[in-house]
Amino acid sequence: MTVLRRCKEAAGLATLVATVALSPTAHAGLIEGRAHSDGYGESTQAACCAKIIVAAQDNAAEICRKTGGFPDARRNPKHGQCEWDQQMNAEGYKVFKCSGYAALDCKSP
């Protein structure tokens, strides 16, 4: 049985598959990036969420650059939202997968 929960915590993920969302006013203001893990693999929920949030921030920065803007250079894994799911692996340990989003400021040229 899996449990789905929300977290606002931080840490890392080895395998990422990233997706991004582009808003019509992507060249200025807040840009949202999304990311999700590819399967279960992280041994802690905090590590899973931190890497996903940082990946989402990186995706938002890439969207900003592609639309001609200048992304805020600051990154913080505590500034984003993360949803995670857990299950038990074959050895009886909890493993996690995550998806999340983060927004960052995109300045116009």
JOGIBEL-V792254 format. One record per backbone hydrogen bond with DSSP energy under -0.5 kcal/mol. CO is the residue of the C=O (numbers start at 1). NH is the residue of the N-H. If there is no record, write none. Layout:
# JOGIBEL-V792254
CO,NH  CO,NH
This chain:
# JOGIBEL-V792254
3,5  3,86  5,84  7,82  14,16  15,38  16,18  17,36  19,34  21,23  23,26  25,28  29,106  31,104  32,21  33,102  34,19  35,100  36,17  37,39  42,96  44,48  45,49  46,50  47,51  48,52  49,53  50,54  51,55  52,56  53,57  54,58  55,59  56,60  57,61  58,62  59,63  60,64  61,65  62,66  63,67  64,67  64,69  65,68  69,71  70,107  76,79  78,80  81,101  82,7  83,99  84,5  85,97  86,3  87,95  89,92  93,89  95,87  96,41  96,42  97,85  98,37  99,83  100,35  101,81  102,33  104,31  105,72  105,107  106,29  107,70
